[in-house]
Amino acid sequence: EFGFYHRICERLREVFYQDRAPFLSDVALTPDDFEFAANNEPARLARDVSNKIGSMVRPHGKEWFKMVVGDPEEDPPVVSHEGRIWLEETTKRMRRMIYIPRAHFSPQMALDDKDYVVFGSSVSSVLVNRKQDGLVFTNKHLRSCAWQEDEEHNVNCMDEKMMPTAKMMRDRFGEGKLHKDVKDALDTGKATYDPLKRFPVRRIVMPADQWSFSRNKQGALPPLEAAYA
């Protein structure tokens, strides 16, 4: 069933999004693919529509989000003058965090818009960077992701196939948590030294109370992230 979905996406990619990585193979894109996508009418149409969506939901030079208190579906509570100042300052700080270049928000959201226009779905993540002083936005390829909705139609489980390098795994998880093969690729004293060697990893994000070892008497817990090499 999932293979059928990938075949549909691949047909759409061939028509509207030739400069997107294929769904059914790991063949690298060539300069001809990018040139064809730049001059192809269906690809240009998809690009124009995705740009239009981006300009509507995130208009340039306008405040398209702000911090509020309370339930947005209910009447807003009365906020003091000091409270309004705090909300305004927090909104400015969040905007700076989003639009700082190293967060990669604008280019990654542009890819999100293109995926949504062509394939009808898009996946992206926002994580704290390695220095713990900012955010990093990343668009995900649909062929690498599978998600599940709960009974309230909220996505609460996400599986992602990843191919990080040994160095990336050390930076993310710490050397003490790495598999022996990954440690060998990072050991400069061994013939297997290759910090850029890639390893298959499965990343799972789900509610922590769905894991048997996380159950307690306090009810729901924050989402839990795990990675298996």
Disulfide bonds with the S-S distance in Angstrom:
none
